[in-house]
Amino acid sequence: MKKLEQLYVHKQAVKLIGRFHYLDTSLVPLMLLHSLVKGILPLLPILFSAPMLNSFLKGNIREAIIYIGWLIGLEAILQIGETIIRNKFILHCKAVSREVESILYTHPLGLDYESMEDGSAMEEFTMALMSLQYRSNYATLVENYGMFLSNLFSFLMLIVLIVKLCIQLPHTSYYWLSVVASPIIFTMLILGGFILFLFSFQKLLLYTREEFQKNFEKQVEAEQMLQSCLKMSCDDELIKINHTFHGYELIRNIFNKSIQKVIVTYRRLVFLDIAGSSGKEIGNFFIGVLAYVLVGVKVLAKAITVGELIQYVQSIIQLNSMLSLIMTKHQDISECIRYFDKILLFLERKNKFETGSIPIEKRDDYKYELAFEHVSFKYPNSDTYILKDLTFHLNLHNKSALVGANGAGKTTLIKLLCRLYDPTEGKITLNGVDIKKYNYKEYLSLFSVVFQDFVMLDFPMEENVACRKDFDEEKVKECLYRAGLSNIENRFEEVEEDKSGNKFSGGQKQKMAIARALYKDAPVVILDEPTAALDPISEFDIYQRLNDLIGEKTCLYISHRMSSCRFCDDIIVLDKGEIVERGSHEELLLHGSYYKKMWEAQAQYYS
Amino acid sequence: MKNGLQNIQFVWKHFLKEIGYKSIIFFLTYWMFSGLATYFTLIVPSKIIELLEHSYQIEQKLLLLIMWSIMLIGTMTVKNLLFKYIWTKTFLFRCIEGNHLLEKIVELPYSYVSSKQGETEYGNAREAVFSGNQTGVEQLLKMVLEFGGNVVSFIIYSIFSVALHPFIFVVLFITSGMRIIKDIKNAKFQKEEMEGLEKTYYNRYYLKNSCIDNKIGKDGRIYSIKQWLEQQFAFMNEKIHCYEKKIQKNIEIAEFIGVFGNFIKNVICYGYLVYRMMHGMSISQFVLYLGVINGIGNFTQLIFNNIQEIIKNIPICDKYRTYINQPLLQDIKGTIEVPIAEEYIYEFKDVSFEYEVGKPIISHLNVTIHAGEKIALVGENGAGKTTFIKLLIGLIQPTSGTILLNGKDISKMTPTELFKVTKVVFQETSVFPATIKENIICGEVLDEIRLQKVIKESGMDTFIHQLPKKEDTVVTKMFDKNGIELSGGQYQRLMLARALYKNAKVLILDEPTAALDPIAESELYEEYNRFTRGMTSVFISHRLSSTKFCNRILFMKNGQIIEEGSHDVLMKQGGAYKKMFDVQAYYYKKEGQNL
């Protein structure tokens, strides 16, 4: 059973190597070729040493010179071949690894948001990343497999040599010498030595490896801790607080504790490593001495000549190291597979939200009708309902505002609307059809959203606006202009070097986010507190442009600045997950209570 | 060269200090065993052949055989085990140094840490301890260790080869060193190419981090950012691949030269050995010298690699050394005592500040903040308000001009003491991954009553009371899985509580209401009066409504104060402040009222 399991590892390895074969079809042939050449190369001196020395012993210098010639020539040719193949192989390996890495890193962005925000998928992802980073990427697997094959190849050739040694008959009058050197006893001695050694060594190796595995999770934890510490140490805000509030002691404790944890974890790993390798060293020691003694006996028993001594001693020692290499590589491969499995597992995760297939009807008049029907929602792993039994229509083709206190559920409502989450109860419909039945990608294409915590990446501004590398330059410029960033236009050439997203001020970034929404040109525009970080002038500027920005489209607006509600035809007031009031600004001021309270809280200072 | 030795000495000294002086013994023993192992590797095969051909008794022969083989393999085993052992120590050492570095950065002056120079220098210093086993202090130590062992081995080989014939030594030395010229060229080339590529590597690293960033999730889906990032990845991968191709090509050439050198060496040395055999050299001698000519090349290559690694790691360690030797904030002692008073007066005298030469953030600013005064600081984004605050606290120092606290120059005061004067709520929320309590108290003394009072004052009480562990709950999940994440408003309140708890006389609030809803905002304004009773305070806000509570408004533009006075005065003046106020008030007013 156990044997089968070991074979299963290789079946799995071949399957996994095949999984990404499409990325680079020349990688596997290169690997095979390299392992063949690499398998022969170290054996050359061993193979040639015996005939060479024997010729010298016989006094036949001519013959010796011929052997030397062969050795030198073959070695040079094989070395050149090996160099060419290896360098190609390395290059391909690196490239493919990077590609696999890219695939893994971008994968979560294609998955549904819900499962990425809840822990399990994220944990799976972190595990996959850690596996990639510390244990096994695709190239490691292929490289390891190549090395395994080349070692196996050398091993088989050495076995042939050693069998040849075993069957040499002794020619001696010493009784016990002839017994020890006789083929059967000699074979048993060598086998016995190896089995004894293998038994103890492999046990130890297996044990340490297993322990190593068990510690992997701890290692991941320690690494993450270290990363958190590093992140903290670079956190400008935290350092400010640290100085002004004298938090040195606190922060030092946090660092010391985490590093201590890291050290404890790694101490254990290092200990295991040492234990494994000491076992190996001691095993090597015994085999080495055994090789000299046994081959020495063969020489003394006149079964082989002195000239062959080195060849056979080297074969036994090499056989031993090949054996341990094969075992380590086998372990490495099964480890690679185990970790690579984690990567595959994650890559095979399907997007839960891709449930529907109905295409979205393309309309020029933007007449879409969105409705919430008895929608309740709580976040996964939480018991508190953020939204409770919401039912309302969004009349598209006008401007709506969503107001309410912190934590009233405004942003959550947006997330449901854009199908980043599905409602816990009830349903949301578009033109009367449940949104789950639409094609997910097409449904998303309906919305341009500027979230409160939008992200700009450190790449050229135009790319940030278009969200792609092959953007339409004219359109980007136009969107930036409409968002009020026309003055930056002149700086396009000027700041060629670092026109990256994060060099801009909060206000400029906010405008870039708006430009991004414009570039997408979706029929529904949602703005979640787009002016929170802006000074009054920029804020006013955005308000003034709002009509122009949105045009014929539908706009849903969330803001704490009540003044922004003035532009909206329809104001929905949320409180604790429920709609408490709804109407136009004037209506609500006349009849409403909660809205009026909020309005006045701000307006009083300006009257 | 001198610098290199200094750095090795520095790392070495630290290593001995942290790990213990007996480590020297391990290093020396390792070198000794390297030598022994090499020596036996050379002579044992020939000795065995010699004794087998000799006319000893069989038993004697066997005994000697066992003895020689134990000598050979035993020394190798000891050498390998020693190396492993020392490696554990160097590894531990790296962890300890990492801790030192982390501790160091949070205690360096803010003006240095936040500057571009400080940022890059920290990044460089980190490389020495946080980049794995193959870079930095650990690698340097390991390389010194290996280098020593290899040099000892090389010397032994050299002696043997000179004994064969001095000319053979020269041949061996030259042929094994042939590729080194190309290797040196390659290293240089690689370094040059790398400089151009550093940005790509950094960008790729940044890209990877962006992919893991939770924040990207929402935008990621709405704007199908995945596609964009895939394009970025493909672009960078291609760029790196091109570079690697060039590098690999050069390495290949160096290796070809190596193969060629090896071939030449074989032809000459084997030729010479055959010649000697023809003139009566024994077979055991032949085996001995065969070992010499085959082995020495390895060691030249190894020594070269060691030196290359050492040279590569010295600048890394040097950067680490400079960083770790930076003076701590605590070590900066002022010449003037920080005045201890009930009330503080700040005077800015012709203060300028610039991060980059020629781009002043604050320029020639003059202002006095009187005792007990409530100041509102307003202006557009980028007017220099936050920088003004940083200067006032003493986080950064003016490029020119002086700031006086109760008539004394603050640049001459002990910074850590100076920080005790002010308490700040910064614009960006930031908390320690510790309990709520620890976050509020920070460096102050624990006072339960006071703690409960500020929790209530900051409006956190209802929230805290519903937590099972109350104020002992850990915030952020960074180090504790049971930690909680707070919402924007709650963070803001926590920051406020921290400031209120601190026993300081000057309160500074940098946009504390941006994340609050209208009612909470209004409440905070009401409270503000109470918080600041008898205190000097500075309030930054984009909500101009807040300014009504302040005695004086400073309107900043382009790093200067262009208008100052009370709300009414400024409104009457009809300048920039009025314009801004009207703009904001516009939509709050009834239709028909104009700007």
Chai-1 contact restraints between the chains, C-beta under 6 A:
chainA,res_idxA,chainB,res_idxB,connection_type,confidence,min_distance_angstrom,max_distance_angstrom,comment,restraint_id
A,F56,B,M277,contact,1.0,0.0,6.0,A-B,restraint_1
A,F56,B,I283,contact,1.0,0.0,6.0,A-B,restraint_2
A,I61,B,M278,contact,1.0,0.0,6.0,A-B,restraint_3
A,I68,B,Y270,contact,1.0,0.0,6.0,A-B,restraint_4
A,I72,B,N266,contact,1.0,0.0,6.0,A-B,restraint_5
A,A76,B,F263,contact,1.0,0.0,6.0,A-B,restraint_6
A,Q79,B,V259,contact,1.0,0.0,6.0,A-B,restraint_7
A,I80,B,V259,contact,1.0,0.0,6.0,A-B,restraint_8
A,T83,B,E255,contact,1.0,0.0,6.0,A-B,restraint_9
A,N87,B,Q248,contact,1.0,0.0,6.0,A-B,restraint_10
A,N87,B,E252,contact,1.0,0.0,6.0,A-B,restraint_11
A,L91,B,Q248,contact,1.0,0.0,6.0,A-B,restraint_12
A,K94,B,E244,contact,1.0,0.0,6.0,A-B,restraint_13
A,A95,B,H241,contact,1.0,0.0,6.0,A-B,restraint_14
A,R98,B,N237,contact,1.0,0.0,6.0,A-B,restraint_15
A,S102,B,F233,contact,1.0,0.0,6.0,A-B,restraint_16
A,Y105,B,K208,contact,1.0,0.0,6.0,A-B,restraint_17
A,Y105,B,C211,contact,1.0,0.0,6.0,A-B,restraint_18
A,T106,B,K226,contact,1.0,0.0,6.0,A-B,restraint_19
A,T106,B,L229,contact,1.0,0.0,6.0,A-B,restraint_20
A,T106,B,E230,contact,1.0,0.0,6.0,A-B,restraint_21
A,L109,B,G220,contact,1.0,0.0,6.0,A-B,restraint_22
A,L109,B,K226,contact,1.0,0.0,6.0,A-B,restraint_23
A,G110,B,K226,contact,1.0,0.0,6.0,A-B,restraint_24
A,Y113,B,G217,contact,1.0,0.0,6.0,A-B,restraint_25
A,Y113,B,R221,contact,1.0,0.0,6.0,A-B,restraint_26
A,M116,B,G217,contact,1.0,0.0,6.0,A-B,restraint_27
A,S228,B,M478,contact,1.0,0.0,6.0,A-B,restraint_28
A,C229,B,L102,contact,1.0,0.0,6.0,A-B,restraint_29
A,S233,B,L102,contact,1.0,0.0,6.0,A-B,restraint_30
A,S233,B,I105,contact,1.0,0.0,6.0,A-B,restraint_31
A,D236,B,S114,contact,1.0,0.0,6.0,A-B,restraint_32
A,E237,B,E428,contact,1.0,0.0,6.0,A-B,restraint_33
A,E237,B,S430,contact,1.0,0.0,6.0,A-B,restraint_34
A,L238,B,S430,contact,1.0,0.0,6.0,A-B,restraint_35
A,I239,B,V113,contact,1.0,0.0,6.0,A-B,restraint_36
A,I241,B,S430,contact,1.0,0.0,6.0,A-B,restraint_37
A,N242,B,V106,contact,1.0,0.0,6.0,A-B,restraint_38
A,H243,B,Y110,contact,1.0,0.0,6.0,A-B,restraint_39
A,H243,B,F419,contact,1.0,0.0,6.0,A-B,restraint_40
A,T244,B,F419,contact,1.0,0.0,6.0,A-B,restraint_41
A,T244,B,V424,contact,1.0,0.0,6.0,A-B,restraint_42
A,F245,B,C442,contact,1.0,0.0,6.0,A-B,restraint_43
A,F245,B,G443,contact,1.0,0.0,6.0,A-B,restraint_44
A,H246,B,G443,contact,1.0,0.0,6.0,A-B,restraint_45
A,G247,B,C442,contact,1.0,0.0,6.0,A-B,restraint_46
A,G247,B,G443,contact,1.0,0.0,6.0,A-B,restraint_47
A,Y248,B,E107,contact,1.0,0.0,6.0,A-B,restraint_48
A,L250,B,F432,contact,1.0,0.0,6.0,A-B,restraint_49
A,L250,B,A434,contact,1.0,0.0,6.0,A-B,restraint_50
A,L250,B,E438,contact,1.0,0.0,6.0,A-B,restraint_51
A,I251,B,V106,contact,1.0,0.0,6.0,A-B,restraint_52
A,R252,B,E103,contact,1.0,0.0,6.0,A-B,restraint_53
A,F255,B,L102,contact,1.0,0.0,6.0,A-B,restraint_54
A,F255,B,E103,contact,1.0,0.0,6.0,A-B,restraint_55
A,I259,B,N99,contact,1.0,0.0,6.0,A-B,restraint_56
A,I263,B,C95,contact,1.0,0.0,6.0,A-B,restraint_57
A,V270,B,T88,contact,1.0,0.0,6.0,A-B,restraint_58
A,I274,B,K84,contact,1.0,0.0,6.0,A-B,restraint_59
A,S277,B,K84,contact,1.0,0.0,6.0,A-B,restraint_60
A,E281,B,T77,contact,1.0,0.0,6.0,A-B,restraint_61
A,E281,B,N80,contact,1.0,0.0,6.0,A-B,restraint_62
A,E281,B,L81,contact,1.0,0.0,6.0,A-B,restraint_63
A,F285,B,I73,contact,1.0,0.0,6.0,A-B,restraint_64
A,F285,B,T77,contact,1.0,0.0,6.0,A-B,restraint_65
A,G288,B,I73,contact,1.0,0.0,6.0,A-B,restraint_66
A,V289,B,S69,contact,1.0,0.0,6.0,A-B,restraint_67
A,V289,B,I70,contact,1.0,0.0,6.0,A-B,restraint_68
A,V289,B,I73,contact,1.0,0.0,6.0,A-B,restraint_69
A,Y292,B,S69,contact,1.0,0.0,6.0,A-B,restraint_70
A,V293,B,I66,contact,1.0,0.0,6.0,A-B,restraint_71
A,G296,B,L65,contact,1.0,0.0,6.0,A-B,restraint_72
A,V299,B,L52,contact,1.0,0.0,6.0,A-B,restraint_73
A,V306,B,I49,contact,1.0,0.0,6.0,A-B,restraint_74
A,V306,B,L52,contact,1.0,0.0,6.0,A-B,restraint_75
A,V306,B,E53,contact,1.0,0.0,6.0,A-B,restraint_76
A,I310,B,P45,contact,1.0,0.0,6.0,A-B,restraint_77
A,A405,B,D517,contact,1.0,0.0,6.0,A-B,restraint_78
A,N406,B,G489,contact,1.0,0.0,6.0,A-B,restraint_79
A,N406,B,D517,contact,1.0,0.0,6.0,A-B,restraint_80
A,F447,B,I222,contact,1.0,0.0,6.0,A-B,restraint_81
A,V449,B,I222,contact,1.0,0.0,6.0,A-B,restraint_82
A,F451,B,K218,contact,1.0,0.0,6.0,A-B,restraint_83
A,D453,B,K215,contact,1.0,0.0,6.0,A-B,restraint_84
A,F454,B,D219,contact,1.0,0.0,6.0,A-B,restraint_85
A,V455,B,K215,contact,1.0,0.0,6.0,A-B,restraint_86
A,V455,B,I216,contact,1.0,0.0,6.0,A-B,restraint_87
A,V455,B,D219,contact,1.0,0.0,6.0,A-B,restraint_88
A,L457,B,S210,contact,1.0,0.0,6.0,A-B,restraint_89
A,D458,B,Y206,contact,1.0,0.0,6.0,A-B,restraint_90
A,C467,B,Y223,contact,1.0,0.0,6.0,A-B,restraint_91
A,C467,B,I225,contact,1.0,0.0,6.0,A-B,restraint_92
A,C467,B,W228,contact,1.0,0.0,6.0,A-B,restraint_93
A,R468,B,W228,contact,1.0,0.0,6.0,A-B,restraint_94
A,K469,B,Q231,contact,1.0,0.0,6.0,A-B,restraint_95
A,S505,B,N381,contact,1.0,0.0,6.0,A-B,restraint_96
A,S505,B,G382,contact,1.0,0.0,6.0,A-B,restraint_97
A,G507,B,N381,contact,1.0,0.0,6.0,A-B,restraint_98
A,A532,B,A514,contact,1.0,0.0,6.0,A-B,restraint_99
A,D535,B,E380,contact,1.0,0.0,6.0,A-B,restraint_100
A,D535,B,N381,contact,1.0,0.0,6.0,A-B,restraint_101
A,D535,B,H542,contact,1.0,0.0,6.0,A-B,restraint_102
A,P536,B,M580,contact,1.0,0.0,6.0,A-B,restraint_103
A,P536,B,V583,contact,1.0,0.0,6.0,A-B,restraint_104
A,P536,B,Q584,contact,1.0,0.0,6.0,A-B,restraint_105
A,I537,B,E380,contact,1.0,0.0,6.0,A-B,restraint_106
A,F540,B,V583,contact,1.0,0.0,6.0,A-B,restraint_107
A,H560,B,D517,contact,1.0,0.0,6.0,A-B,restraint_108
A,M562,B,P518,contact,1.0,0.0,6.0,A-B,restraint_109
A,S563,B,Y587,contact,1.0,0.0,6.0,A-B,restraint_110
A,S563,B,Y588,contact,1.0,0.0,6.0,A-B,restraint_111
A,R566,B,Y587,contact,1.0,0.0,6.0,A-B,restraint_112
A,M598,B,P518,contact,1.0,0.0,6.0,A-B,restraint_113
A,A601,B,P518,contact,1.0,0.0,6.0,A-B,restraint_114
A,A601,B,I519,contact,1.0,0.0,6.0,A-B,restraint_115
A,A601,B,S522,contact,1.0,0.0,6.0,A-B,restraint_116
A,Q602,B,P518,contact,1.0,0.0,6.0,A-B,restraint_117
A,A603,B,Y588,contact,1.0,0.0,6.0,A-B,restraint_118
A,Y605,B,S545,contact,1.0,0.0,6.0,A-B,restraint_119
A,Y605,B,K548,contact,1.0,0.0,6.0,A-B,restraint_120
A,Y606,B,A585,contact,1.0,0.0,6.0,A-B,restraint_121
A,Y606,B,Y588,contact,1.0,0.0,6.0,A-B,restraint_122
